[in-house]
Amino acid sequence: MNRPAKGLLAAALVVMVGSGTADAARPAPATDPSGPWRSDDHRPRRGAWRDYVLAPSGRSLAAESILQATPRGGAIDGDANAALRADGRAVRLTSIGDRTTSPLLALDFGQEIGGHVRVKLSGASPTPPRLHACFSESKRYRALGTRNDGQARFAPGCDTANIWVGFPGTAYTYDADSHTLDIPATLPGEAYDRTLRGGFRYLTLFLDGPGSLDVDAVTVDYTPEPSRRDPSKLAGWFNSSDEELNKIWHAGVYTVQVNTDKASTAKSWPYRDGERDHADGQLPHLGPDDEVIYDGGKRDRLVWQGDLAVQNPVAYLSTWNLAAVDNSLVHLAKQQLDDGFVPASSQMGPHNAGEQRNYGEYVTWFLFNMAEHYRYTGDRAFVRQWWPALRRAAAWLESVRQQDPRGLIGFADVRSCGHYGYSDCGHETYVNALYKRNLDQLATLAGALGDTAAARTYAARADEVARAIEAQLWDEQAGAYRLSRELPAVHPQDGNAAAVLTGVASGARASRALAFLRANTWSRYGSLTVSPDEPNASLPAFYAPLPSGFEAEARFGLADDPRGLQAEDGIALLKRFWGHQLRQDPGSTFVEHLLPSGYPSLSQFSSLAHGWASGPTVVLSRRVLGVDPTAAGYERFDVAPQPAGLSWAEGAVPTPHGQVATSWTRRGDDLRIELTVPRGTTGRASVPTFGRTVQVRRDGRLVWDGRRALAAGVSRAGDRILVDGLTRGRHVVRGEAIGAGARDELRLAVTPARATVEPGDLVAVKVGLSGVARADLAGDLTVSSSDPDWEVSPKTTRFALDSDGRPVSDTLKAYVVVPDDATSGRRTITVTARTRGGASASGTTTLSLTARRTLFGFEQDTEGWQAGANVSGLARVTSFANGPGKPSEGAGALEATARSVAASALKSVSVTPARVLDLSAASELHVMLDAYGGAPGASGYEAVLTVTGAGGETRTVTTAVSADAWNRVSLDLAGWAGRTAVSRVEVGFRATGSDTLWQPRFQLDDVGITSG
């Protein structure tokens, strides 16, 4: 008998049972004035996890409030609040013209929702106007005034969900986003929106044409997770002593719930000119009513491999919606190409077909997702069915690796350089670490299927890849992993977090890599993809939820962190990044990407309910609560809490055998774990020592006396005491610290606001201080400069944090004044801290002073630049259609319009200065370049910078660049004799991997030099 499959069916039936759909429309859960989403007075309570649930119990939702009631050129008669409830009262909307003068009635549903709009109408003029609904996930991106590239003229109150006219920087030329509601012939009656809108918080009604409508009530038929009768009933949950973490866990769950819908509600990209928003595409290989997990509620409404890497575990840990997971995996698996490559996303329409082979990274996520499905469900039949596809995908990745004589994957030759938010073709830490983990997973799957020879092959290959990463990509001087062999001076978040998570990095290297990120990529709202002080052509600095989730998880469970200081940094990152998101609209779901400013990276087009941002749900359940399968389908599992600074946590995790329920409470260095083990499984409690000598009791019996085991199944592993063999029923495992208390422990991370400074600058230096003490963590922090002329203030700061044996953290600031007459060079800023308990720590950072000079800024005109190869025209511009839409510096930039030629053909511009340039003092020449993307079939983009110097000698650099972003292209001039007489500078741009005819534009700005 296949027990896991039987257990899966039983668990699914439990989830499906609900209370039924309520007849009357009710506001969404977040609107409860006494609940955690509205009340500042709400506090966590044991057992009260349902307070935080965001999914509604019914399918008919009413708005919370009226956001806007503006007559404009028409009229609004009566109380606008009448639209909130069906009570016989009505508000009359009257228009005397078209939509540009229509009244606007906007409603706030209190949180992100999705579905079909219903408007109850009690009356209308003899010839009623057309009724439109506009949608937005955020007040900031509602099209009003001049927002959204002119959208307000056509679709007032909308954000954009259509890439054809809705992408930032593209002129909005027709109404692509509002929905037209069907008005019944006889009133009273309901106007119904037949077009699904999968994600919004704000709904704006407007009229088109003269006439009036009497609006009695506005409701939404909530459509996500259509197979689940009551979406608010969760199979798994989390609750803790920290209010913000509880909200973050539940927002992650709800984001994935909003993303879950029928396979017949997909989008097809791109739309044709004039086509309106719609979500009625049918995913291939599935039936119309099959549920899947889309990447976003609003958009793309496609299934993506990388997104499922987060979304599926969220579903396993919360809703146990295995049907949606299975369908998503099967849909993507059936798209596999003959050579084993698996496209990254649903193949819907010409845009996605054109990107069929763009994302080599996402083949690793295909393997990961299939392996994780087995780990959580134990469904061996599913693995056996798809094992040939898994082996073909692994063989494709290995074929790419074999092209490199040094044994690492690089996607340049196969033109599959796309990533989750950038393009890079090099031999990277990130992709190779993911592949190493794939090989470990395949070894496990092969063993489960009885293929021992394949298991040995995959395991040996994993070791080989790990050794290659360590030998080629670890930067000992920086204490971090490089982005790639090709970009050795860049140390990104994704590569370093992945190296730790996948087991490539261990021990001191893991700790150093995470310390590097803490000191260099952490910023105001979270951890950036890369330090702003490591500019490069591939990876810009932004906040990416996908690798940020990896980093947060990587900070839990390090071997050299018994006191939980790294885990406390993990908690701090969750609260800093995802807490920031919950303080923005829509305040209930998580965002696709954020700019360094903290705003969504694609403004009105951004998806603000994007499931790959739900990583904290997984981290909190697996690492903080501590429940994780150690054998497929939870046949064996661990409860290994990592409390960090929390005092208690509780929760449940669904399994094929039933629910694992657990809770833990920490008092000082004592920890009590309670857990309920379902039938057919075996649990293991992992008790942290917190750096102390501890004794451990199991169900009241002493099983570890501080030095040795007193019962079978009890052992020590590093800084944890393992109590194995916990079978069906309730158990209590308690760790009690004995003997002398642990000494104070202290760590510092020193981060300057910017590492490159100029004379006269005032530079903030942030000091991340974390530590643990028996009582208060208190002491003095001192800051000094290697150059006494660089004044530091304050030189000494006192700190005092209430620790009581738990990790605590804070951020302190000091300021460095760069003298007006400072000379070029590097200065070291040293920070030292000492506690009253005798602990000390120190850290340093370097400030570099260089002289920069702009040669061509395009503030007035084109400054002598000329069109070159395949360029038809040049102009100075102050704005442009491609992102980010504005000059890199100042008010002007140079824009080149290319001829319609092969995408891979170089398009160039150049300048021949009236007098040759003496750049003998310059160490490098740079240019900022931005460009269109979207070249059909392209694998990436390149910039070519060429300088002609003394004697006609030339120096050239070719650099990969990102579209729709300013890229700094730099040419090293140090030691070059030709720099004494530079007579010509040429800049070119081209796509790679495509010879399709293409007519892009590209921009230049800030052509200059750096000295020193």
N, C-alpha and C positions, 0 to 999 in steps of 0.2 A: 504494500500500500504506500502511495506517495504522500506521506504525512504533511510535508510543507505545502503542497498544492491544496490539500484539504483545509489546512489552517488558513491559507490565504483566502479561500472562499468564505470561510466562517468570519474572518475579520472584515472582509468586504461587506458581508451581509449586515454586520453590526453597524458599520458606518452608514449604510444605505437607509437604515430605519430612521425616520424623523417624525416630527410632530405635525407635518402637513403645512401647506401654505396658507397663511392668514388671508382672510378676505379683505380686510381694511388695510389701506396703505399706512405704513409707519415710518418714522424717520430712521435713518441708519444708526447702528449702535454707537458710533463715536459721538453722537449728539447728546447723549445722556449728560445732563448738567452736573450730576454728582459723580460721574465716572472718571476714569483716569485720563481720558482724552480731552476733557473740558475743565475739570476741577483741579486747581493747584493744591487743594487740600487732601486729595486722595493719597492714601498710603498703602503699601503692599500689606496683604494679610494672608496668612497661611490658608490654603484651601480656596482662595477667592480668585483663582486664575481666570474664571469666566468673565470677570470685570473687563478684561483687556481684549476679548474676542471682537473682531471687527466685521466678520461676515454676518449678514442678516439672517434671521431665522425664517423670514418670509420672503416672498418673491415680488411684493409690491411695495415700493419705497416712495415716501413723501419727502419733500425738501424740508430742510431745517429752518431756513429763513429766506427773506428776500434780500438779494445782494444789491440790486439796482432797479429803480423804476423811474425811467427818464422819458418824458414825452417827446423830446426833440421837436420836430415839426408837426407832430400829431398831438394826441391827448391820451391821458390815463385818467379815467373817472372811476372813483370808488377806492376802497382800501386795497392796496396791492397784496396785503397779507391774505386776502380771500383766496388767492391762488394756492395757498399752502394746504388747505383742507377742503374736502367735498362736503360743504355744509349748507349749500343753497345760496350762499353769497357769491357774488361775482365781481371781478374788476374788468372794466371795459377798456380795450385797446383800440384806438382810432387812428388811422393813417389817412393822410390827404394826398399822398403821392406814392413814390416807390420806396424801396428799402433804405435809401440814403436819408430819408426824413422820418422813417417809421419810429414809433415809440419802442423802447427796449425794456423788457421785463426779464430780469435775471434772477435765478434761484440758486441757492447754495444747498447742496445735499449733504454737506458736513463732512464728507470723506469721498475718496475715490469709489466710483461704482461703474457699472456698465450695463447696457440693455437697450430697450425700446421705450420711447417716450409716449405717454398718453396725456392728452389735454382734454379735460371735460369742459365742454362748451354749453352754456345755457341759452345763447342766442347769438345772432349775427345780423349785419346789415343785409338788405335784399340781395346785393351782390357782394359776397364776402371777399375780403382780400386773401391772398395766399399766406399761409402760416408756415414760418420757418423756425427751426430749432438750431441753435449754435451751441457748440460744446467746447469746454476748456478744462484742462487739469489744474490750471493755476490762474489766479487773478492777474498775475504779472503778464501773462501771454494772451489775455483776451484782446481781440482786435478792436481797439478803440483809438480814435484820433489817427496818429500816423504810425501806430504799431504794425509790426508784421508785414512790412514791405507793401503797404497799401491795401491790406486785406479788409480794413473796416468799411471801405466803399461797397464791398461785395458780400461780406459775411461778418457783420458786426457781432462781436462777442465770442467769436471762434478762435481757437488755436488752429494749428495745421496738422493734418494727418495724411496729406497727399504730397508725395515727393515731386510731382510734376510741377506744381506751382507753389508748394508750401515750404520748400527748403529755404533756410535763411539766406538772404542776399539775392533771391530770385524774385523778380517783380511779380506781384500777385495780380493777375489779369482777368480772372473770372471766379465765380463762386464755386470752389471745389469742395467746400467743407460743411456748409449748412445742409440740413435735411428738410425736405418739404413734407409736411404732414397731410394726410388725407382727411379732409373735412367732410363729415357725413352730410347727405342731402337733406336730412331732417334733423332739426334740433329741438330740444336738448339731445346731445350725443357726444361721442368721443372722437377727437381727431387723433389718429394713430400714426406713429412713425414706423414704417415698415423696414427702414434701414437701420441696422445695428450700429451703435457706437459703443466700442468695447471698453473705453476708459475715459472718465470725466468726473469732475466734481461740480462744475458750474454749468448751468443750462440757461441760455438766453433765447427768449422768444422775440421774433420781430415779424413785421408784416410787409408784404410786397404788393403794392396796389392800393387804391383808395377803398375805404370801408372800415368796418369795426367788427370785433369779436368780443364776446363776453366770456371770460375765463373763470370757471368755477374752481378747478383744481388741476394740478399738474403732478403726475406720478411717473415712475419708471418701472417697467417690468425687468427685474434684475435677472440676467441670464447666465452669469458664470457658473461653472460646475452644474450643468443642467441635470445630471444623473443623481446628484445628491439632494435628497428631498429637503433637508435642513442644513444648509452650508455652515451654520454656526456650531454644529456638533462636531467636535474634533476628536480624533482617536488618540492623539498625543498632545501633550501640553507642557508648559514650563512656567514656573513662578519662582520669585526670589525676593530677597530683602531689598533689591534695587528697583525702584519704580521705572526708571528709564530703560533698563535692560528688559524688563517685562514687556514694555511697549514695543521695543525693538524686535523682540522675538515674535510677537503677534503680528506686527506690521509685515515682517518677512513672510509669515504664513499667508497673510491676506493678499500680499502682492502676487504670490503664486496662484492663489484662488482666483483672483481677478483675471489672471492670464489663461485660465483653464476654460475651454469652451468647445463647441462642436467643430469637427473637421470641415464643416461646410460654411464656416464663418471666417475663412482666411482672406488675406489681401493678395492681390496680384500686382507686382511692380514691374515697370512704372506704369502709371496711367497714361492714357492718350490725352492730347490737348483737348480741353473741353469736358473731360470726363469728371464726374462727381465722386465724392467719397462713397465707398461701399465696402462691406466686409461680408461677401457672399461667395468667395472662391472655395472650391472643393479641393482639399489636399489629395494628391494621388495616393493610391493603394489603401484607402480607407473609405468607410461608409459615411454618409452625411451626418449621422447621429453619433458617430464615434467621438469620444472626447480626446483632446490633445492639450498639451501645455504650450501655448504660444510664448514668444519672447516678451511681448508686451501687450497690454490691453488695448491701447490706442493703435500702436504700430510697433514692429512691422506686422504683427499678427501672422508670423511664420514660426515654424519650429526650427530651432537652432541647436546644434550639437553642444556648443560651449555654454549656452544658457541652461540646457538640461543638466549640465554637470553640477549646478547649484539647485535648480528647480526640483529635480527628481529626489535628491535627499530631503529637501523640505517636505515634499509629499510623503515620503516614507516615514518621516518623524512626526507628522501632524495629521493629515487627512487620510492617509493610507489609500489614496485614490490610485490604485494600481492599474485600473483600466486606462486612465489617462496617460500614465507612464508607459505602459506596454504599447499603446497605440503610437505614442510619440517615437519610441525607439524603433518600432517596426516600420513606421512610415519612412524614417530616415535610412534605415538599413536597406530597404528595398530600392533605394536610389543609387546603391553602390555601382560604380562603373566597372567595366570588364577588367581593368588593371588593378582593381582593389581600392582605388581612391573613393572616398565617400564625401559627397558634397556637404558643405557646412550647414545648409538650410534647405527648407522646402523649395523644390524647384517649381516656382509659380511665376510664369511670365518671362518675358525676354530679359529683364534686368537680372533676375536670379540665374537664368541659363547662361548669361554672359559672365557671371561670376562663378560658374560651376566649379572651376579648379583653383579659385583664388586662395583658399584658406587651408594650407597644409596643416597648420596648428590644429584645426578642428578634426582631423582624422584621429589625432590622439584622444580627443574627447569622445569620439565614437567608441573607441576601445574602453576608455574609462567608464563611460555610462553603462555599457553592457556588463562590465565586471562588477560595478557597484550594484547593479540590479540583482545579480546573483548573491552578492554579499548580504544585502538587506533581506531578500526574499527566499533564498535557497532554492530557487526554481531551476533545477538542473535541466529539465526538459527544454526550457527556453534557451539555455546556454548551448545545449546539444544542437538545437535547431539552427542557431546562428553561428556555431563554431566555424564552419567553412568561411563565412563572411569575415569573421574576426581574423582568421589566419591570413586571408587575402589582404585585408587592411594593414595588418602588421608587416606583411611581405612588401607592400608598397613603401611603407616608411623605411623598412630596412634597405630596400633598393636605393632609396635616396641617400641613406647613410653610406652605403657602399661606394657611392660616387666620390666620397671624400677620403683620400688616402690616410687622413688622420682620424677617421672614425667618428665624425659628428654629422648630424643632419644639418643641411642648409638648403633652402628651397629655391635658390636663384635659378638653377638650371631647369627646374620643373615648373617655374612660374607660379608658385603657390605661396607667395610671401605674406598674405594677409593675416592679420591678427585681430584681437578683440577690439582694437581701437587705433591701430597703426599698421604700417607695413614695414617689414624688415626681411631681408633675404639672407642674412648672415648665418654663421654657425653659432647659434645662441645657447646660452645657459638655459633659458626658459623652455624652449621646445625640446631640447635634449633631456632635460630633467623630466618633463612630462612623458617622453618616450621611455625613459628608464623605468618610470612607474608602470607604464603600460606593460613592459616586459615582465615585471614582477607579477602583475595581475594575470597576465597570460600564463605564466608558470603555474599559478594557483588554479586557474581554470583547467589547464591541461591535466593537472593532477586530479582534479575532481572528476574529469571524464576518463581517467585511467590511461592517459597518454603520457607515460613517464619520460619517454625520450624527448618529446616536445617540451615537457616541463623543465628538463635539464638544459635544453638548448636555450630556452627563453631566460632562465635564471643566469646562465653563464653570459649571455648577451647583455643582460641588465648590468652585471658587474663590469663588463667591458665598457659600456657607455658611461657608467659612473666614473670609472678611472680616467676616461678621456676628458670628461668635464673637469674633474679635479686638476688634471695635468695642464689643461689648456686655458681654462676660463677662471680659475681662482687668481685673484690679484692680492698677493700677500701684503703689498705696501698699503693698499686701501683697506684691506680686511673685508673684502666683499667679492662677489662674483661679477664678472664682466657681462655686458650685454651680449657681446659676441667677439669672435676673433677679429672681426673687421672693425669693431668699435670698442677697443680695449679700455678706453678711458671713461666709459659710461657704465654705471653700476645700478641697474634698474630694480624697481620694486618686484616685478613679476619674477625675474630670474632668481633673485636672492630668496624670496619667499618660497618659490617652487623648489629650490635646491634643498631647503630645510624640510618642507612638507614631504618630499618624495624620498627622503633618506639619502640623498647625494651628500649633503652636508651633515656632519655630526660633531658632537663635542665642541671644541673651541671654535671651529669654523662656523658652526651654526650660530653660536652666540655672537661672534664677531659680525657675521652678515646681518643679523637683526639689529645689532648695535649701530652698524653703519646706516641702516634705514632710519632708525630712531633719530640719529643725529643729522641726517642729510635730506631725507624725503618728507619727514613730518612737517606739516605746515598748519595753518590756522584751522582748516576744516577736516584734516585727516592726513593721510600719507599719499604723496604724489607719486605718479608713475616713475618719475626720475627727478633727481635734484635739479632745480633751475640753474645750478652752477655747473651742470654737465650738459650743455646744449649739444644737440646732435641732429643729424638729418633724418633719423628714423622715428624716434620716440619723443613726442613733445611732453611737457609736464602738464598733467591734468589729474583729476581724481577719478579713478576707475574702480567701481565696486567689485568687479571680478577679482583682480589681484589683491585688492584691499582685504577681501574676505580670506584669501590665502594667507596674507601676512598676519591677520588677526589669529587665525588658527595655528599658524606656525609658532606663535609665541607661547603656546601652551605645551607643557610637558617636556621642556628641555632638560637634559640630564643634569646640567649644572645649575638648576634653579629650584632647590628644595624649598626655599622660602616663598616662592611664587612671585618674584619681582617681574619676570618676563610675562607671566600670566596677567599681572596687574597692568602691564603695558598693553596687553591684548584687550583687556576690558576698557582701558582708556581710549584705545583706537576705536572700539565699537561705539563708545559714547560720543567721541568727538565727531566721527564721520557720519554715522547713521543717526545719532542724536540731532546733528545739524539738519539732516534731511527731514526729520519729523517736525522740525520747527519751521519748515517751509511748506508751501502747498505741494501736494494735496494733504499733507500731514498724516497720511495713513498708509502710504506705499512708498517704495524706494525707486530711485532715479537711475536712468541709463548711464550717464556720465556727468561729471561736473567740471567746470572750468576752475582754475585757481582762484577765481573770484567767489566761488561757492555757488554759482548759478549753473543751471543745466547747459551743457555744451552746445546743444543745437537749438537753444532758445525755444521758440514756439513749436518747433518740430520735434523736440525731445519727447521721449517716452518717460512719463513720471510714474509708471507702474511696470517696472522692468525686473523680471524674476531673477536675473543673474545677480541682482543686488541684494538678494535675500540670504547671503552667506551667514550673517549673525545667527539666524535660526539654527543652522547646523552647528555652528561653533558652541552656542549656549547649551544645546542638548547633548552634544557629544563630548564636549570638553569641560564645561562648568558643571552641568548636572552629572555628566560623566558616563552616560550609557552608550555603549558601542559594541556591535557584534564582533566577536573574534573567531567565529565559525559561521559558515553560510546560513542565512535565515535565522540567526540568533540561537542556533543550536547550543552555542556557548556565547557568553557575552560578559563584558566587564562593566562594573560600576566604579569609575575612577574619578572622583570629584577633583576639580582644581579650583579651589574657592577664591583664590586671589584675595580681594578685600571684602568679599561678601560674608555675611554671617549665617545665611541659610539659603537653601534652594530646594525645590521639590518639582516633581513632574512625572510624566508617563511617556513611554515610547511604545507604539504598536508593533507587534511582531506576528509572524505567521502562527505562533503558538498562543497568542493572547498578549495582554498588556504587561510590560515591565513597569512597575510603579516604584519610585524611589524618592527619598528625601535625605538631606543631610543638614546637620547643624554644627557650626563651629563656635567654640568658646575658647579663646586664647589659642593654644596649640592642641586642644582636644577636638576630635571630630567624631560625631555619631552618624552612622549611615543606617538607614532603614530601607529595605528593598523587598519586593514581592516577586518571586520567581515563578513564571508560569510552568505548567506541566510540559514535559518533553524538552526542557532546556536546563542548562547548568550555568549558574552565575558565579562570578568571581569579584569580590570586593577588594579594591586597591586603596589602602589607607596611607595618606601622605604623612611623613614624619615631621615636616616643616623644619628639618635640620636638628630635631631633638631626638633623644632616646625615648621610645614609646613602648608601651605594652598594649596589646590588642586582645579584646574579648569578642568571641562569637557567640551570640545568644546567651550571654552571661558567663560563658566559660573562658578562662584565660588560655589563649592559644599562642601568644608570643609574649615572652617575658622581658623584652628589651634587648635580648642577645640571641635567643634561639627559639625555634619552633617547638611548641608543646603538643601539637596535633598534626595529623596528616593533612596535606593540602595547603599548609601554611609555609611561606617562604619570604625571603627578602629579595627585591629587585631594585637596585640603586637606592633611592630615597623613599621607597614605598614598601609596605608590608602587604603581601598578597594573601588573601583568604579564599581559597578555591573550593569547589565542590558544593556550592550552595544550590540545593535542589528545591523542588516545588514547595511553595509556602512563603511565609513572612520571616525575615531574618533581621537581626540587629547586630551590626559590627561596629565596635567602638575602639578608637585609638585614644590613649591617654598619655600625655607627656609626663615623664618622670625625670628626676635628677635636676641638674642645673639648667637654667634657661639659656637659650641661644643668645649670642651676642648680637648687638646692633649690626645691621648690614645696610650698605648705602651704594647707590649707583648714580652716575651722572651721564647725561647726553647733552652736548653743547652744540647749538645750532645758531649760526649768524643769520640775520635777515637776508643778507647777500654776502657772498664770499669775495666778490670783486667790487672794490670801492673806488671812490674818487676823492680828491682833496676837498676838504670841507664837509664831508659826509658825517652824519650822525647815524651809527650803525647799532641796531638792537641785537643783542646776543641773548637768545633764550637758553635757559638751563633747565632741562627736564630732570628733576630730582625724584628718585624713588628709593624706598627702603623699608625696613621693618625694625621695630624695637619692642621691648617688653611693655613699655608705657608710651611716653611721647618720643617721637623721632625729632630731636631738637639739636640745634647746633649753629655753626657759622659757615657761611659760604663766602669765599674771597675770589676776586677776579683781578688779574694783572696782565700787562702787555709786555712783550719782549722789547718794545721801543718805548722808553719813558716819556717821549713827546706825544705819544698817542694816549690821551687821557681816558681813564676808565671811571665810570660812576654808576652806582656806588661801588666802592672797592670792597666793602663788607656788607653782607646781608644776613640777618638772623632768620632762622626758620624753625617752626614748631608744628608738627603734625601729630594728631592723635592716632597712634598705631595699635596699641594693645595687642601686639603679637601678629597683627595682620598687615599685609603690604599696603602702603600708602604712597601717593605721588602728588607732585605739585610742579608748577612751572614758574620759575623766577626769571627776572630780566635784569640785565646790565646794559650799559650803553658805552660805546667807544667813539670818541671824537677823533676824526682824521684831520690832522693839521692842514691848514690852507697851503702851506709850503712843503707838504710831505713829498718825499721822493719815491720813485717807483721801487717795488720790491714786496716781499712778503713779511708779515708780522704775525707772531703767534700770540693768541690770547689763551691764557691758562686759567682754569677754574678749579678750585680746590674746596672741598667741604669736609667738615669734621663734626661728628656728633658728640654729645656729652657722654655717651656710652662708649666712646673710643673708636667708633668706626670712621673710616675716612675713604674718600674717593676723589679722583681728579680727572679732568678731561681738557682737551685742547681743541682749538680750531684755528684756521689760518685765514687771514684777510690779505688779499692781493691787491695792490695798487698798480693799476696800469693806466697809461695815457691813451685815450681814444680820440680819433679825429674823423669826422665825416667828410668824405670827398664829394659825394653827390647825394643830396637829400631830397631833390625834386620838390622843393617848397614853392618855387615860382614857375618853372617850366621844365622841359625835358633835358636841359643842361647839356646839350650837344650830343646826346645819345642818338644813334641811328639804327634803323631796321637792318637786320642781317638776313641770313639764310631762312627762307620760308616764313618770314614775317612781313605782313602787308601794311602795318601801320603802328605808330607809337603815339601815346598821348599821356600828358600828366593828368592824373585822376585824384579825386578826394575820396571816392568810394567806388566799389565794384561789386559784381554779382556774387562771385565765389566767396566763401568764408575766409577770414573773419569779416571781410567787407570794408575794411578801413586800413589806412597806412600803418606800417609797423612803428614809425616814429613821425612826429609832426603832423602836418596837414596834407601832404602830397605824396604820391607814389608814381612810378612810371609803369604804364600798362602797355603790353605788346599784344597785338592781335595777329594770330598765326593764319597762314593760308591753309586751305583744306588739302593736307598731304598725309602721308603715312604717319600714324601716331608715333612710331619709333624714329622718325626723321627729326634731326635737331632743328629747333627754332631758336634763332639767336638775335641778340642785340649787342651793340658795342659802342664804345666811345674812344675817340682819339683826341686827347687833350691838346689845347692850343699850344701849351708848353709841356714838355716832358715832366713827369712827376719824379721828384727825388724822394724815394721811400727807404732810404738807407737806414733810417732809425726804426723802421717798422718790423715787427716780428710776424705779422700776418695781415692779409687783406681779406675783407669779408663783404658779403652782400646778403641782404635779406631777400628771399624769394618766396612768392606765393603763386599758386596756379590752380587752374581748373582740375578736377578729377573726372571720372566717368569715361575715360577712354575705353571703348569696347574691347574686351578681352585682355586688357593690360594687366600685367603682373605687378607693376609698380611705376615709379617716376624717378627721373634723374635730372640733376642740374650739372652743368659743366662750366667751370670758371677758368678762363685762360688769361694770362697776363703776358704781354710782350715787353721785354726789358732791353737793357743795353746790348748793343750788337745784334738785335733781332732775336735774342734768345727768348724762348717761351717757357712758361711753367703752367701746368694744368692740374686741376683736381676735378674728379667726377664723383658726385655724392648722391646717394638716394635721398629723395625728398618726399614729404607728405603733401597731398593736395589739400586745399582749403585750410591752410595754416601757414604762418610765416616760418620759414626755415632759414637758419643761419648757415650759409655756405662759406667755408673758410679755406684760404690758401696759405700755406706756410711759406713765409718769405725769409725766415731766419737763415743767415749764412749764404743767401743767393746773391751772386755778384750782379745779376741783372736788375736788381731793385733800385739801383742808383739812377736809372733813367727809364722809367716806365712810359711807353709811348702808346699803349693800347690796352683796353680791358674789354673782354668779351664774355657775355653770359648766355648760356644756352639751356634749353629745357626740352625734354622729350619723355614719352612714355616708353616702357619696356615691355617686350613680349607681345606686341600687337602691331600689325602693318595696316590695320583698318584706317580709312580716311578719317581724319579728325581735325577740327578747327578750334583749338582752345585759345584762351587768353592766359597770360601770366604777368605778374607784377614784380618790380624790383623796388627796393627802398634801402636807405641807409648803407650805401656803398662807402666803406671806410677802412681805416687801418687801426691797428693796435700796436703800441710801443711799450716796451718794458716787460 
